[in-house]
């Protein structure tokens, strides 16, 4: 195995273990009705500005997180090769749920920035006396392939400027 492949494999292994532990932290915190904490990311894993959800988003999400954590257990313990296609798909699903609960991206060393998927933004304003935007984004700072969809802004008594999506 070349050094770069060994590095990528190590980063994946550390990433899987982190996702598994973070999922466990969310599940135990939500069951105990306490705010979950963002775990320290190991070498090879970067979590940018985590803001863990204090309350579970819904029973279906909690059940999905439990199922994905159970599926990832044999991967993180080394019983199943983390690089296999089925394992990678399961890891990505768990990462998506953990990222949503952390409200922060989780990136493994050596992988390119992943595109952002921003959707279902709903802004309701009763009185606007300044500028309001449902989403304001700097295109130059978004990773390639990023997607923005379903932004809804409703405002009453508007005295200035209301924008659904403002791209700068």
Contact map, one row per residue, 1 for C-alpha under 8 A:
111011000000000000000000000000000000000000000000000000000000000000000000000000000000000000000000000000000000000000000000000000000000000000000000000000000000000000000000
111111000000000000000000000000000000000000000000000000000000000000000000000000000000000000000000000000000000000000000000000000000000000000000000000000000000000000000000
111111100000000000000000000000000000000000000000000000000000000000000000000000000000000000000000000000000000000000000000000000000000000000000000000000000000000000000000
011111110000000000000000000000000000000000000000000000000000000000000000000000000000000000000000000000000000000000000000000000000000000000000000000000000000000000000000
111111111000000000000000000000000000000000000000000000000000000000000000000000000000000000000000000000000000000000000000000000000000000000000000000000000000000000000000
111111111100000000000000000000000000000000000000000000000000000000000000000000000000000000000000000000000000000000000000000000000000000000000000000000000000000000000000
001111111110000000000000000000000000000000000000000000000000000000000000000000000000000000000000000000000000000000000000000000000000000000000000000000000000000000000000
000111111111000000000000000000000000000000000000000000000000000000000000000000000000000000000000000000000000110000000000000000000000000000000000000000000000000000000000
000011111111100000000000000000000000000000000000000000000000000000000000000000000010000000000000000000000000000000000000000000000000000000000000000000000000000000000000
000001111111110000000000000000000000000000010000000000000000000000000000000000000000000000000000000000000000000000000000000000000000000000000000000000000000000000000000
000000111111111000000000000000000000000000111000000000000000000000000000000000000000000000000000000000000001110000000000000000000000000000000000000000000000000000000000
000000011111111100000000000000000000000000000000000000000000000000000000000000000100000000000000000000000001000000000000000000000000000000000000000000000000000000000000
000000001111111110000000000000000000000000000000000000000000000000000000000100000100000000000000000000000000000000000000000000000000000000000000000000000000000000000000
000000000111111111000000000000000000000001111000000000000000000000000000000000000000000000000000000000000000000000000000000000000000000000000000000000000000000000000000
000000000011111111100000000000000000000001011000000000000000000000000000000000000000000000000000000000000001000000000000000000000000000000000000000000000000000000000000
000000000001111111110000000000000000000000000000000000000000000000000001001100000100000000100000000000000000000000000000000000000000000000000000000000000000000000000000
000000000000111111111000000000000000000000000000000000000000000000000000000100000000000000000000000000000000000000000000000000000000000000000000000000000000000000000000
000000000000011111111100000000000000000011000000000000000000000000000000000000000000000000000000000000000000000000000000000000000000000000000000000000000000000000000000
000000000000001111111110000000000000000000000000000000000000000000000000000000000000000000000110010000000000000000000000000000000000000000000000000000000000000000000000
000000000000000111111111000000000000000000000000000000000000000000001001100100000000000000000000000000000000000000000000000000000000000000000000000000000000000000000000
000000000000000011111111100000000000000000000000000000000000000000000000000000000000000000000000000000000000000000000000000000000000000000000000000000000000000000000000
000000000000000001111111110000000000011000000000000000000000000000000000000000000000000000000000010000000000000000000000000000000000000000000000000000000000000000000000
000000000000000000111111111000000000000000000000000000000000000011001000000000000000000000000000010000000000000000000000000000000000000000000000000000000000000000000000
000000000000000000011111111100000000000000000000000000000000000000001000000000000000000000000000000000000000000000000000000000000000000000000000000000000000000000000000
000000000000000000001111111110000001100000000000000000000000000000000000000000000000000000000000000000000000000000000000000000000000000000000000000000000000000000000000
000000000000000000000111111111000001100000000000000000000000000000000000000000000000000000000000000010000000000000000000000000000000000000000000000000000000000000000000
000000000000000000000011111111100000000000000000000000000000010011000000000000000000000000000000000000000000000000000000000000000000000000000000000000000000000000000000
000000000000000000000001111111110000000000000000000000000000000000000000000000000000000000000000000000000000000000000000000000000000000000000000000000000000000000000000
000000000000000000000000111111111111000000000000000000000000000000000000000000000000000000000000000000000000000000000000000000000000000000000000000000000000000000000000
000000000000000000000000011111111111000000000000000001110000000000000000000000000000000000000000000000000000000000000000000000000000000000000000000000000000000000000000
000000000000000000000000001111111100000000000000000000000000000000000000000000000000000000000000000000000000000000000000000000000000000000000000000000000000000000000000
000000000000000000000000000111111100000000000000000000000000000000000000000000000000000000000000000000000000000000000000000000000000000000000000000000000000000000000000
000000000000000000000000000011111110000000000000000000100000000000000000000000000000000000000000000000000000000000000000000000000000000000000000000000000000000000000000
000000000000000000000000000011111111000000000000000001000000000000000000000000000000000000000000000000000000000000000000000000000000000000000000000000000000000000000000
000000000000000000000000000011001111100000000000000111100000000000000000000000000000000000000000000000000000000000000000000000000000000000000000000000000000000000000000
000000000000000000000000110011000111110000000000000111000000000000000000000000000000000000000000000000000000000000000000000000000000000000000000000000000000000000000000
000000000000000000000000110000000011111000000000000100000000000000000000000000000000000000000000000000000000000000000000000000000000000000000000000000000000000000000000
000000000000000000000100000000000001111100000000011100000000000000000000000000000000000000000000000001000000000000000000000000000000000000000000000000000000000000000000
000000000000000000000100000000000000111110000000000000000000000000000000000000000000000000000000000000000000000000000000000000000000000000000000000000000000000000000000
000000000000000000000000000000000000011111000000000000000000000000000000000000000000000000000000000000000000000000000000000000000000000000000000000000000000000000000000
000000000000000001000000000000000000001111101110000000000000000000000000000000000000000000000000000000000000000000000000000000000000000000000000000000000000000000000000
000000000000011001000000000000000000000111111100000000000000000000000000000000000000000000000000000000000000000000000000000000000000000000000000000000000000000000000000
000000000010010000000000000000000000000011111100000000000000000000000000000000000000000000000000000000000000000000000000000000000000000000000000000000000000000000000000
000000000110011000000000000000000000000001111100000000000000000000000000000000000000000000000000000000000001100000000000000000000000000000000000000000000000000000000000
000000000010011000000000000000000000000011111110000000000000000000000000000000000000000000000000000000000111100000000000000000000000000000000000000000000000000000000000
000000000000000000000000000000000000000011111111000000000000000000000000000000000000000000000000000000000111100000000000000000000000000000000000000000000000000000000000
000000000000000000000000000000000000000010001111110000000000000000000000000000000000000000000000000000011110000000000000000000000000000000000000000000000000000000000000
000000000000000000000000000000000000000000000111110000000000000000000000000000000000000000000000000000011100000000000000000000000000000000000000000000000000000000000000
000000000000000000000000000000000000000000000011111000000000000000000000000000000000000000000000000000010000000000000000000000000000000000000000000000000000000000000000
000000000000000000000000000000000000010000000011111100000000000000000000000000000000000000000000000001111000000000000000000000000000000000000000000000000000000000000000
000000000000000000000000000000000000010000000000111110000000000000000000000000000000000000000000000001110000000000000000000000000000000000000000000000000000000000000000
000000000000000000000000000000000011110000000000011111000000000000000000000000000000000000000000000011100000000000000000000000000000000000000000000000000000000000000000
000000000000000000000000000000000011000000000000001111111000000000000000000000000000000000000000000011100000000000000000000000000000000000000000000000000000000000000000
000000000000000000000000000001000111000000000000000111110000000000000000000000000000000000000000000000000000000000000000000000000000000000000000000000000000000000000000
000000000000000000000000000001001010000000000000000011111000000000000000000000000000000000000000000000000000000000000000000000000000000000000000000000000000000000000000
000000000000000000000000000001000000000000000000000011111110110000000000000000000000000000000000000000000000000000000000000000000000000000000000000000000000000000000000
000000000000000000000000000000000000000000000000000010111110110000000000000000000000000000000000000000000000000000000000000000000000000000000000000000000000000000000000
000000000000000000000000000000000000000000000000000000011111110000000000000000000000000000000000000000000000000000000000000000000000000000000000000000000000000000000000
000000000000000000000000000000000000000000000000000000011111111000000000000000000000000000000000000000000000000000000000000000000000000000000000000000000000000000000000
000000000000000000000000000000000000000000000000000000000111111100000000000000000000000000000000000000000000000000000000000000000000000000000000000000000000000000000000
000000000000000000000000000000000000000000000000000000011111111110000000000000000000000000000000100000000000000000000000000000000000000000000000000000000000000000000000
000000000000000000000000001000000000000000000000000000011111111111000000000000000000000000000000000000000000000000000000000000000000000000000000000000000000000000000000
000000000000000000000000000000000000000000000000000000000011111111100000000000000000000000000000000000000000000000000000000000000000000000000000000000000000000000000000
000000000000000000000000000000000000000000000000000000000001111111110000000000000000000000000000000000000000000000000000000000000000000000000000000000000000000000000000
000000000000000000000010001000000000000000000000000000000000111111111000000000000000000000000100100000000000000000000000000000000000000000000000000000000000000000000000
000000000000000000000010001000000000000000000000000000000000011111111100000000000000000000000000000000000000000000000000000000000000000000000000000000000000000000000000
000000000000000000000000000000000000000000000000000000000000001111111110000000000000000000000000000000000000000000000000000000000000000000000000000000000000000000000000
000000000000000000000000000000000000000000000000000000000000000111111111000000000000000001001100000000000000000000000000000000000000000000000000000000000000000000000000
000000000000000000010011000000000000000000000000000000000000000011111111100000000000000000000100000000000000000000000000000000000000000000000000000000000000000000000000
000000000000000000000000000000000000000000000000000000000000000001111111110000000000000000000000000000000000000000000000000000000000000000000000000000000000000000000000
000000000000000000000000000000000000000000000000000000000000000000111111111000000000000001000000000000000000000000000000000000000000000000000000000000000000000000000000
000000000000000100010000000000000000000000000000000000000000000000011111111100000000001001100100000000000000000000000000000000000000000000000000000000000000000000000000
000000000000000000010000000000000000000000000000000000000000000000001111111110000000000000000000000000000000000000000000000000000000000000000000000000000000000000000000
000000000000000000000000000000000000000000000000000000000000000000000111111111110000000000000000000000000000000000000000000000000000000000000000000000000000000000000000
000000000000000100000000000000000000000000000000000000000000000000000011111111111100001000000000000000000000000000000000000000000000000000000000000000000000000000000000
000000000000100110010000000000000000000000000000000000000000000000000001111111110100000000000000000000000000000000000000000000000000000000000000000000000000000000000000
000000000000000000000000000000000000000000000000000000000000000000000000111111110000000000000000000000000000000000000000000000000000000000000000000000000000000000000000
000000000000000000000000000000000000000000000000000000000000000000000000011111111100000000000000000000000000000000000000000000000000000000000000000000000000000000000000
000000000000000000000000000000000000000000000000000000000000000000000000011111111000000000000000000000000000000000000000000000000000000000000000000000000000000000000000
000000000000000000000000000000000000000000000000000000000000000000000000011111111100001000000000000000000000000000000000000000000000000000000000000000000000000000000000
000000000000000000000000000000000000000000000000000000000000000000000000001001111111001000000000000000000000000000000000000000000000000000000000000000000000000000000000
000000000001100100000000000000000000000000000000000000000000000000000000001101011111001100000000000000000000000000000000000000000000000000000000000000000000000000000000
000000001000000000000000000000000000000000000000000000000000000000000000000000001111101100000000000000000000000000000000000000000000000000000000000000000000000000000000
000000000000000000000000000000000000000000000000000000000000000000000000000000001111111100000000000000000000000000000000000000000000000000000000000000000000000000000000
000000000000000000000000000000000000000000000000000000000000000000000000000000000011111110000000000000000000000000000000000000000000000000000000000000000000000000000000
000000000000000000000000000000000000000000000000000000000000000000000000000000000001111111000000000000000000000000000000000000000000000000000000000000000000000000000000
000000000000000000000000000000000000000000000000000000000000000000000001001000011111111111100000000000000000000000000000000000000000000000000000000000000000000000000000
000000000000000000000000000000000000000000000000000000000000000000000000000000000111111111110000000000000000000000000000000000000000000000000000000000000000000000000000
000000000000000000000000000000000000000000000000000000000000000000000000000000000000111111111000000000000000000000000000000000000000000000000000000000000000000000000000
000000000000000000000000000000000000000000000000000000000000000000010011000000000000011111111100000000000000000000000000000000000000000000000000000000000000000000000000
000000000000000100000000000000000000000000000000000000000000000000000001000000000000001111111110000000000000000000000000000000000000000000000000000000000000000000000000
000000000000000000000000000000000000000000000000000000000000000000000000000000000000000111111111000000000000000000000000000000000000000000000000000000000000000000000000
000000000000000000000000000000000000000000000000000000000000000000010000000000000000000011111111100000000000000000000000000000000000000000000000000000000000000000000000
000000000000000000100000000000000000000000000000000000000000000010011001000000000000000001111111110000000000000000000000000000000000000000000000000000000000000000000000
000000000000000000100000000000000000000000000000000000000000000000000000000000000000000000111111111000000100000000000000000000000000000000000000000000000000000000000000
000000000000000000000000000000000000000000000000000000000000000000000000000000000000000000011111111100000000000000000000000000000000000000000000000000000000000000000000
000000000000000000000000000000000000000000000000000000000000100010000000000000000000000000001111111110000000000000000000000000000000000000000000000000000000000000000000
000000000000000000100110000000000000000000000000000000000000000000000000000000000000000000000111111111000000000000000000000000000000000000000000000000000000000000000000
000000000000000000000000000000000000000000000000000000000000000000000000000000000000000000000011111111111100000000000000000000000000000000000000000000000000000000000000
000000000000000000000000000000000000000000000000000000000000000000000000000000000000000000000001111111110000000000000000000000000000000000000000000000000000000000000000
000000000000000000000000010000000000000000000000000110000000000000000000000000000000000000000000111111110000000000000000000000000000000000000000000000000000000000000000
000000000000000000000000000000000000010000000000011110000000000000000000000000000000000000000000011111111000000000000000000000000000000000000000000000000000000000000000
000000000000000000000000000000000000000000000000011110000000000000000000000000000000000000000000001111111000000000000000000000000000000000000000000000000000000000000000
000000000000000000000000000000000000000000000011111000000000000000000000000000000000000000000000001111111100000000000000000000000000000000000000000000000000000000000000
000000000000000000000000000000000000000000000011010000000000000000000000000000000000000000000000001001111110000000000000000000000000000000000000000000000000000000000000
000000000000000000000000000000000000000000001111000000000000000000000000000000000000000000000010001000011111000000000000000000000000000000000000000000000000000000000000
000000000000000000000000000000000000000000001110000000000000000000000000000000000000000000000000000000001111101010000000000000000000000000000000000000000000000000000000
000000000011001000000000000000000000000000011100000000000000000000000000000000000000000000000000000000000111111000000000000000000000000000000000000000000000000000000000
000000010010000000000000000000000000000000011100000000000000000000000000000000000000000000000000000000000011111000000000000000000000000000000000000000000000000000000000
000000010010000000000000000000000000000000000000000000000000000000000000000000000000000000000000000000000001111100000000000000000000000000000000000000000000000000000000
000000000000000000000000000000000000000000000000000000000000000000000000000000000000000000000000000000000011111110000000000000000000000000000000000000000000000000000000
000000000000000000000000000000000000000000000000000000000000000000000000000000000000000000000000000000000000011111000000000000000000000000000000000000000000000000000000
000000000000000000000000000000000000000000000000000000000000000000000000000000000000000000000000000000000010001111100000000000000000000000000010000000000000000000000000
000000000000000000000000000000000000000000000000000000000000000000000000000000000000000000000000000000000000000111110000000000000000000000000010000000000000000000000000
000000000000000000000000000000000000000000000000000000000000000000000000000000000000000000000000000000000000000011111000000000000000000000000111111000000000000000000000
000000000000000000000000000000000000000000000000000000000000000000000000000000000000000000000000000000000000000001111100000000000000000000000110111000000000000000000000
000000000000000000000000000000000000000000000000000000000000000000000000000000000000000000000000000000000000000000111110000000000000000000000000011100000000000000000000
000000000000000000000000000000000000000000000000000000000000000000000000000000000000000000000000000000000000000000011111100000000000000000000000011110000000000000000000
000000000000000000000000000000000000000000000000000000000000000000000000000000000000000000000000000000000000000000001111100000000000000000000000000111100000000000000000
000000000000000000000000000000000000000000000000000000000000000000000000000000000000000000000000000000000000000000000111110000000000000000000000000011110000000000000000
000000000000000000000000000000000000000000000000000000000000000000000000000000000000000000000000000000000000000000000111111000000000011000000000000001110000000000000000
000000000000000000000000000000000000000000000000000000000000000000000000000000000000000000000000000000000000000000000001111100000000010000000000000000111000000000000000
000000000000000000000000000000000000000000000000000000000000000000000000000000000000000000000000000000000000000000000000111110000000010000000000000000011100000000000000
000000000000000000000000000000000000000000000000000000000000000000000000000000000000000000000000000000000000000000000000011111000000000000000000000000001110000000000000
000000000000000000000000000000000000000000000000000000000000000000000000000000000000000000000000000000000000000000000000001111110000000000000000000000001111000000000000
000000000000000000000000000000000000000000000000000000000000000000000000000000000000000000000000000000000000000000000000000111110000000000000000000000000011100000000000
000000000000000000000000000000000000000000000000000000000000000000000000000000000000000000000000000000000000000000000000000011111000000000000000000000000011111000000000
000000000000000000000000000000000000000000000000000000000000000000000000000000000000000000000000000000000000000000000000000011111111000000000000000000000011111111000000
000000000000000000000000000000000000000000000000000000000000000000000000000000000000000000000000000000000000000000000000000000111110000000000000000000000000011100000000
000000000000000000000000000000000000000000000000000000000000000000000000000000000000000000000000000000000000000000000000000000011111000000000000000000000000001110000000
000000000000000000000000000000000000000000000000000000000000000000000000000000000000000000000000000000000000000000000000000000011111100000000000000000000000000111100000
000000000000000000000000000000000000000000000000000000000000000000000000000000000000000000000000000000000000000000000000000000010111110000000000000000000000000011100000
000000000000000000000000000000000000000000000000000000000000000000000000000000000000000000000000000000000000000000000000000000000011111100000000000000001000000001111100
000000000000000000000000000000000000000000000000000000000000000000000000000000000000000000000000000000000000000000000000111000000001111100000000000000111000000000111000
000000000000000000000000000000000000000000000000000000000000000000000000000000000000000000000000000000000000000000000000100000000000111110000000000000100000000000011100
000000000000000000000000000000000000000000000000000000000000000000000000000000000000000000000000000000000000000000000000000000000000111111000000000000000000000000001111
000000000000000000000000000000000000000000000000000000000000000000000000000000000000000000000000000000000000000000000000000000000000001111100100000000000000000000001111
000000000000000000000000000000000000000000000000000000000000000000000000000000000000000000000000000000000000000000000000000000000000000111111100000000000000000000000011
000000000000000000000000000000000000000000000000000000000000000000000000000000000000000000000000000000000000000000000000000000000000000011111100000000000000000000000011
000000000000000000000000000000000000000000000000000000000000000000000000000000000000000000000000000000000000000000000000000000000000000001111100000000000000000000000000
000000000000000000000000000000000000000000000000000000000000000000000000000000000000000000000000000000000000000000000000000000000000000001111110000000000000000000000000
000000000000000000000000000000000000000000000000000000000000000000000000000000000000000000000000000000000000000000110000000000000000000011111111010000000000000000000000
000000000000000000000000000000000000000000000000000000000000000000000000000000000000000000000000000000000000000011110000000000000000000000001111110000000000000000000000
000000000000000000000000000000000000000000000000000000000000000000000000000000000000000000000000000000000000000000100000000000000000000000000111110000000000000000000000
000000000000000000000000000000000000000000000000000000000000000000000000000000000000000000000000000000000000000000110000000000000000000000000011111000000000000000000000
000000000000000000000000000000000000000000000000000000000000000000000000000000000000000000000000000000000000000000111100000000000000000000000111111100000000000000000000
000000000000000000000000000000000000000000000000000000000000000000000000000000000000000000000000000000000000000000111100000000000000000000000000111110000000000000000000
000000000000000000000000000000000000000000000000000000000000000000000000000000000000000000000000000000000000000000001110000000000000000000000000011111100000000000000000
000000000000000000000000000000000000000000000000000000000000000000000000000000000000000000000000000000000000000000000111000000000000000000000000001111100000000000000000
000000000000000000000000000000000000000000000000000000000000000000000000000000000000000000000000000000000000000000000011100000000000000000000000000111110000000000000000
000000000000000000000000000000000000000000000000000000000000000000000000000000000000000000000000000000000000000000000011110000000000011000000000000111111000000000011000
000000000000000000000000000000000000000000000000000000000000000000000000000000000000000000000000000000000000000000000001111000000000010000000000000001111100000000010000
000000000000000000000000000000000000000000000000000000000000000000000000000000000000000000000000000000000000000000000000011110000000110000000000000000111110000001110000
000000000000000000000000000000000000000000000000000000000000000000000000000000000000000000000000000000000000000000000000001110000000000000000000000000011111000000000000
000000000000000000000000000000000000000000000000000000000000000000000000000000000000000000000000000000000000000000000000000111110000000000000000000000001111110001000000
000000000000000000000000000000000000000000000000000000000000000000000000000000000000000000000000000000000000000000000000000011110000000000000000000000000111110000000000
000000000000000000000000000000000000000000000000000000000000000000000000000000000000000000000000000000000000000000000000000001110000000000000000000000000011111000000000
000000000000000000000000000000000000000000000000000000000000000000000000000000000000000000000000000000000000000000000000000000111000000000000000000000000011111111000000
000000000000000000000000000000000000000000000000000000000000000000000000000000000000000000000000000000000000000000000000000000111100000000000000000000000000111110000000
000000000000000000000000000000000000000000000000000000000000000000000000000000000000000000000000000000000000000000000000000000011110000000000000000000000000011111000000
000000000000000000000000000000000000000000000000000000000000000000000000000000000000000000000000000000000000000000000000000000010111000000000000000000000000011111100000
000000000000000000000000000000000000000000000000000000000000000000000000000000000000000000000000000000000000000000000000000000010011100000000000000000001010010111110000
000000000000000000000000000000000000000000000000000000000000000000000000000000000000000000000000000000000000000000000000000000000011110000000000000000001000000011111100
000000000000000000000000000000000000000000000000000000000000000000000000000000000000000000000000000000000000000000000000000000000000111000000000000000111000000001111100
000000000000000000000000000000000000000000000000000000000000000000000000000000000000000000000000000000000000000000000000000000000000111110000000000000100000000000111110
000000000000000000000000000000000000000000000000000000000000000000000000000000000000000000000000000000000000000000000000000000000000101110000000000000000000000000111111
000000000000000000000000000000000000000000000000000000000000000000000000000000000000000000000000000000000000000000000000000000000000000111100000000000000000000000001111
000000000000000000000000000000000000000000000000000000000000000000000000000000000000000000000000000000000000000000000000000000000000000111100000000000000000000000000111
